[in-house]
């Protein structure tokens, strides 16, 4: 087992947290979009920017 520097350990931890946050963000966004599509049929949409 080779020596691992403190910075490398911190970097890996940060990378794991960032990856986890990214996955969570995508799942939340997908859920939001699916809810929005589901509500569109009933004439109600979640708040969104005007195009």
Secondary structure, DSSP 8 states (H G I E B T S, - for coil): -----HHHHHHHHHHHHHHHHHHHHHHHHHHHHHHHHHHHTTT--------
